Amino acid sequence: MKAWEIVSAGGLDALALNERTSQKPGPGEVLVRMRANSINYRDLSTILDPEARAIPYPRIPNSDGAGEVLAVGPGVSRWQPGDRVAGCFFQDWPAGGIGAGAMATALGGPIDGVLAEEVVFHEAGLVGIPAHLSFEEAACLPCAGVTAWNCLVAGGAVQAGDTVLLLGTGGVSIFALQIGIMAGARVIITSSSDAKLDRARDLGAHETINYRATPDWADRVHELTDGRGVDHVLEVGGPGTMEQSLEAVRVGGRIAYVGVLTGGTINPVAIMRKSIRLQGVYVGSRAMFEDMNRAFSAHAIRPVIDRTFAFEAAPDAFRHMRAAGHFGKIVITIP
């Protein structure tokens, strides 16, 4: 079977499509024929700088994929051949709080990922795909979808009538837009592109802010909330945007800290002064994934896919992400 591998620290030029021996599932394992991957910024950054993550070579990248079960190993009771499944980002975080053990089982980092024709998973590291979703749509769920669900629902306990501020229109933010609307929240979203903000409004965003035209966007957030600030912020930028996020959130509000896309420093005074709850969020458990899937099925929510690429053109998908022009998820199909 074929698999894309990171073979050195050469960035996208160090991605190679190689042959690997097909594996048989062992006790408690499941062999899945992958049908689609989606990519996250974490996947791109791993390829661009594998040594920063101490990645051994060769390493199959990507955490998010969906496919169908080909075979099961001895003792497997959760799955059977033909089942449609998606892999969990952490192969060993079934429920509850995260621990160091779970961190060591992240796909496409500490262990091989899913950018391959076939992947062996632990039976507990898979979830069923909602019936209304295609493989391409289901492949978008494991990291970005579960992260957004953890930020707003599992960890954020978002309520109808809450206000939510989202930064940008990448995968996590667009999932959070859909989840926030589903929960009855009022959603404000930022972007540097008016065209993307138009699309966000089509998806239900109540208010939009072009942060290029309005560089002091926290002030605009206060105008939109009658000076109160928002209840929830999904902070994907990092130090470069955190100062304004701290200003935009209400006293006693919550910031879910998801990404580090910008440099700079953070002044922690506002966290104390406003009694802000600042929570780092690194994806979520299988139980969160399953809860999210039930909600998506009940509300017929579909991931927003920006563009798809063929398996043989996987490096082009990463180049598309690096160009930062996408809206929603970028998907690689595996025929």
C-alpha positions as CSV (number, residue, x, y, z in Angstrom):
1,M,0.0,0.0,0.0
2,K,1.1,3.6,-0.6
3,A,1.7,6.2,2.1
4,W,3.0,9.7,2.1
5,E,6.0,10.0,4.5
6,I,8.1,12.8,6.0
7,V,11.6,11.6,5.2
8,S,13.7,14.5,6.3
9,A,13.6,18.1,7.5
10,G,13.3,19.5,4.0
11,G,9.7,20.8,4.4
12,L,7.2,20.0,1.7
13,D,10.0,18.8,-0.6
14,A,10.7,16.1,2.0
15,L,7.3,14.5,1.5
16,A,7.6,11.3,-0.4
17,L,5.0,8.9,-1.7
18,N,6.4,5.5,-0.8
19,E,5.3,1.8,-0.7
20,R,4.7,0.2,2.7
21,T,3.9,-3.3,3.5
22,S,0.2,-3.8,4.2
23,Q,-0.3,-4.7,7.9
24,K,-2.6,-7.3,9.4
25,P,-4.6,-6.1,12.5
26,G,-3.4,-7.7,15.7
27,P,-5.4,-8.3,18.9
28,G,-7.7,-5.3,19.5
29,E,-6.7,-3.7,16.3
30,V,-8.7,-2.6,13.2
31,L,-7.4,-2.3,9.6
32,V,-9.1,0.7,7.8
33,R,-9.0,1.5,4.1
34,M,-8.7,5.2,4.2
35,R,-11.0,7.2,1.8
36,A,-10.2,10.8,2.8
37,N,-8.0,13.0,4.9
38,S,-8.4,16.6,6.0
39,I,-5.4,18.7,7.0
40,N,-4.9,21.1,9.9
41,Y,-2.3,23.7,10.5
42,R,-0.6,21.3,13.0
43,D,-0.1,18.9,10.1
44,L,1.5,21.6,7.9
45,S,3.8,22.8,10.7
46,T,4.9,19.2,11.5
47,I,5.9,18.8,7.9
48,L,7.7,22.2,7.7
49,D,9.6,21.7,10.9
50,P,9.6,18.0,12.1
51,E,12.7,18.4,14.2
52,A,10.9,20.9,16.5
53,R,8.5,18.1,17.4
54,A,11.3,15.4,17.5
55,I,9.6,13.5,14.7
56,P,11.4,10.3,13.7
57,Y,11.9,9.5,10.0
58,P,10.0,8.3,8.1
59,R,6.7,9.5,9.6
60,I,3.3,9.4,8.0
61,P,1.7,12.8,8.6
62,N,-1.9,13.9,9.3
63,S,-4.2,13.2,12.2
64,D,-7.6,13.3,10.5
65,G,-9.0,10.6,8.2
66,A,-12.1,8.5,7.5
67,G,-12.6,5.2,5.7
68,E,-14.1,1.8,5.9
69,V,-13.1,-1.2,8.0
70,L,-11.3,-3.9,6.0
71,A,-10.5,-6.4,8.7
72,V,-10.5,-6.7,12.5
73,G,-8.0,-8.5,14.8
74,P,-8.7,-11.1,17.5
75,G,-10.9,-9.8,20.3
76,V,-12.4,-6.8,18.5
77,S,-16.0,-6.3,19.3
78,R,-16.7,-2.7,18.4
79,W,-16.3,-3.0,14.6
80,Q,-16.8,-5.3,11.7
81,P,-15.7,-5.2,8.0
82,G,-17.6,-2.6,6.0
83,D,-18.2,-0.2,8.9
84,R,-17.6,3.5,8.1
85,V,-15.3,5.0,10.7
86,A,-13.1,8.0,11.5
87,G,-10.0,7.9,13.6
88,C,-9.7,9.8,16.9
89,F,-6.9,12.4,17.1
90,F,-5.7,10.8,20.3
91,Q,-5.8,7.0,20.0
92,D,-5.9,6.6,23.8
93,W,-8.2,9.3,25.3
94,P,-11.6,7.6,25.7
95,A,-13.2,10.0,28.2
96,G,-12.5,12.3,31.1
97,G,-9.5,14.6,31.5
98,I,-6.5,14.5,29.3
99,G,-3.2,13.0,30.6
100,A,0.4,12.5,29.5
101,G,-0.4,9.0,28.2
102,A,-3.0,10.3,25.8
103,M,-0.7,13.0,24.5
104,A,1.8,10.2,23.4
105,T,-0.9,8.7,21.1
106,A,-1.6,11.7,18.8
107,L,-1.8,10.6,15.2
108,G,0.7,12.2,12.8
109,G,3.1,13.2,15.5
110,P,4.3,10.8,18.2
111,I,2.8,8.0,16.1
112,D,2.2,7.5,12.4
113,G,-0.7,9.4,10.9
114,V,-3.3,8.6,8.3
115,L,-2.1,10.0,5.0
116,A,-2.0,6.4,3.6
117,E,-4.1,4.0,1.7
118,E,-4.4,1.7,4.8
119,V,-4.1,2.4,8.5
120,V,-4.2,0.1,11.6
121,F,-6.0,1.7,14.5
122,H,-6.8,0.4,18.0
123,E,-10.5,-0.5,18.1
124,A,-11.1,2.2,20.8
125,G,-9.4,4.8,18.7
126,L,-12.3,4.9,16.1
127,V,-15.8,6.4,16.0
128,G,-18.6,5.7,13.6
129,I,-19.4,8.2,10.9
130,P,-22.8,10.0,10.9
131,A,-24.9,8.5,8.2
132,H,-25.5,11.8,6.4
133,L,-21.8,12.5,5.9
134,S,-19.5,11.5,3.1
135,F,-16.0,10.2,3.8
136,E,-14.7,13.6,2.8
137,E,-16.9,15.4,5.3
138,A,-16.3,12.9,8.0
139,A,-12.5,13.3,7.6
140,C,-12.9,16.9,8.7
141,L,-14.2,16.1,12.2
142,P,-11.4,14.5,14.3
143,C,-9.3,17.6,15.1
144,A,-11.0,20.8,14.1
145,G,-14.6,19.6,14.8
146,V,-13.8,18.1,18.2
147,T,-11.6,21.1,19.2
148,A,-14.5,23.4,18.5
149,W,-16.9,21.2,20.3
150,N,-14.6,21.0,23.3
151,C,-14.1,24.8,23.3
152,L,-17.8,25.6,23.2
153,V,-19.8,22.6,24.6
154,A,-17.7,20.1,26.5
155,G,-15.5,22.7,28.1
156,G,-17.4,25.9,27.5
157,A,-21.0,24.9,28.4
158,V,-22.3,27.4,25.8
159,Q,-25.9,28.4,26.4
160,A,-28.6,29.9,24.1
161,G,-28.2,33.6,24.2
162,D,-24.4,33.6,24.9
163,T,-22.1,35.6,22.7
164,V,-19.2,33.9,21.0
165,L,-16.2,35.6,19.3
166,L,-14.4,33.6,16.6
167,L,-11.1,34.7,15.0
168,G,-10.6,33.9,11.3
169,T,-12.3,31.4,9.0
170,G,-10.2,28.3,9.3
171,G,-11.5,24.9,10.2
172,V,-11.9,25.3,13.9
173,S,-13.6,28.7,13.7
174,I,-16.1,27.6,11.0
175,F,-17.0,24.5,13.0
176,A,-17.4,26.7,16.1
177,L,-19.7,29.0,14.0
178,Q,-21.9,26.0,13.1
179,I,-21.9,24.7,16.7
180,G,-22.6,28.1,18.2
181,I,-25.5,28.7,15.9
182,M,-26.8,25.2,16.7
183,A,-26.7,26.1,20.4
184,G,-28.5,29.3,20.0
185,A,-25.6,31.6,20.6
186,R,-24.9,35.0,19.0
187,V,-21.8,34.6,16.9
188,I,-19.3,37.4,15.9
189,I,-16.5,36.4,13.6
190,T,-13.4,38.2,12.2
191,S,-11.5,38.0,9.0
192,S,-9.4,40.1,6.7
193,S,-11.5,39.2,3.7
194,D,-15.0,40.7,3.1
195,A,-15.7,37.8,0.8
196,K,-15.1,35.3,3.6
197,L,-17.2,37.4,6.0
198,D,-20.0,37.2,3.5
199,R,-19.8,33.5,3.5
200,A,-19.7,33.4,7.3
201,R,-23.0,35.5,7.3
202,D,-24.5,33.0,4.9
203,L,-23.7,30.3,7.5
204,G,-25.5,32.2,10.2
205,A,-22.9,34.6,11.7
206,H,-24.8,37.5,13.4
207,E,-22.0,40.0,13.2
208,T,-18.7,40.2,11.2
209,I,-15.6,42.3,11.6
210,N,-12.9,42.9,9.0
211,Y,-9.8,43.1,11.3
212,R,-7.8,44.7,8.5
213,A,-10.2,47.6,8.1
214,T,-10.8,47.7,11.9
215,P,-7.5,46.9,13.5
216,D,-8.9,47.7,17.0
217,W,-11.5,45.1,16.6
218,A,-12.0,44.6,20.4
219,D,-13.5,48.1,20.5
220,R,-16.0,47.0,17.8
221,V,-16.8,43.9,19.8
222,H,-17.7,46.1,22.8
223,E,-19.9,48.2,20.5
224,L,-21.7,45.1,19.3
225,T,-22.3,43.9,22.9
226,D,-23.3,47.2,24.5
227,G,-20.0,47.5,26.2
228,R,-20.3,44.2,28.0
229,G,-17.9,42.0,26.0
230,V,-18.5,38.4,24.8
231,D,-19.0,35.3,26.9
232,H,-16.6,33.1,24.9
233,V,-13.6,33.7,22.7
234,L,-11.9,31.0,20.5
235,E,-8.4,32.2,20.4
236,V,-6.5,30.7,17.5
237,G,-4.0,33.5,16.9
238,G,-1.9,33.4,20.0
239,P,0.1,36.3,21.5
240,G,-0.4,38.5,18.5
241,T,-4.2,38.6,19.0
242,M,-4.5,37.7,22.7
243,E,-4.4,41.3,23.9
244,Q,-7.5,42.2,22.0
245,S,-9.2,38.9,22.9
246,L,-8.6,39.8,26.6
247,E,-10.1,43.1,26.0
248,A,-13.1,41.7,24.0
249,V,-14.2,39.1,26.5
250,R,-16.5,40.1,29.3
251,V,-15.6,40.2,33.0
252,G,-15.8,36.5,34.1
253,G,-15.8,35.3,30.5
254,R,-13.9,32.5,29.0
255,I,-11.1,32.2,26.4
256,A,-10.4,28.9,24.8
257,Y,-6.8,29.0,23.7
258,V,-6.4,26.8,20.7
259,G,-3.7,28.0,18.3
260,V,-0.4,29.9,18.2
261,L,-0.3,31.4,14.7
262,T,1.2,34.8,15.7
263,G,4.2,35.9,17.7
264,G,4.5,38.4,20.5
265,T,4.0,38.4,24.2
266,I,1.0,38.2,26.6
267,N,0.4,40.6,29.4
268,P,-1.5,38.5,32.0
269,V,-2.9,41.4,34.1
270,A,-6.3,41.4,32.4
271,I,-6.7,37.7,33.1
272,M,-6.6,38.5,36.8
273,R,-8.3,41.9,36.7
274,K,-11.3,40.6,34.8
275,S,-11.4,37.1,36.4
276,I,-11.1,35.5,32.9
277,R,-11.0,31.8,32.6
278,L,-8.2,31.0,30.1
279,Q,-8.2,27.4,29.1
280,G,-5.8,25.6,26.7
281,V,-7.7,23.2,24.5
282,Y,-5.9,20.4,22.6
283,V,-8.6,18.6,20.6
284,G,-10.7,16.2,22.9
285,S,-11.6,12.7,23.9
286,R,-13.5,10.0,22.0
287,A,-16.5,10.6,24.2
288,M,-16.6,14.2,23.0
289,F,-16.3,13.1,19.4
290,E,-19.2,10.7,19.8
291,D,-21.3,13.4,21.5
292,M,-20.5,15.9,18.7
293,N,-21.5,13.3,16.1
294,R,-24.9,12.7,17.7
295,A,-25.5,16.5,17.7
296,F,-24.4,16.8,14.1
297,S,-26.7,14.0,13.1
298,A,-29.7,15.5,14.9
299,H,-29.1,18.9,13.3
300,A,-27.8,17.6,9.9
301,I,-24.7,19.7,10.2
302,R,-22.1,19.2,7.4
303,P,-18.5,20.4,7.5
304,V,-17.6,23.2,5.2
305,I,-15.0,22.0,2.6
306,D,-12.9,24.7,0.9
307,R,-11.3,22.4,-1.7
308,T,-10.3,18.8,-2.4
309,F,-7.1,17.4,-3.7
310,A,-6.2,14.0,-5.1
311,F,-4.0,11.6,-3.0
312,E,-1.2,11.9,-5.5
313,A,-1.3,15.7,-5.2
314,A,-1.2,15.8,-1.4
315,P,1.7,18.3,-1.3
316,D,-0.4,20.8,-3.2
317,A,-3.1,20.6,-0.4
318,F,-0.4,21.7,2.1
319,R,0.7,24.5,-0.2
320,H,-3.0,25.6,-0.4
321,M,-3.1,25.7,3.4
322,R,0.2,27.6,3.6
323,A,-1.3,30.3,1.2
324,A,-4.0,30.9,3.9
325,G,-6.7,31.6,1.5
326,H,-9.0,28.8,2.5
327,F,-12.5,29.0,4.1
328,G,-13.2,25.9,6.2
329,K,-11.4,22.6,5.6
330,I,-9.0,21.3,2.9
331,V,-9.5,17.6,2.0
332,I,-7.4,14.9,0.3
333,T,-9.3,12.1,-1.3
334,I,-8.0,8.6,-1.5
335,P,-9.6,6.6,-4.2
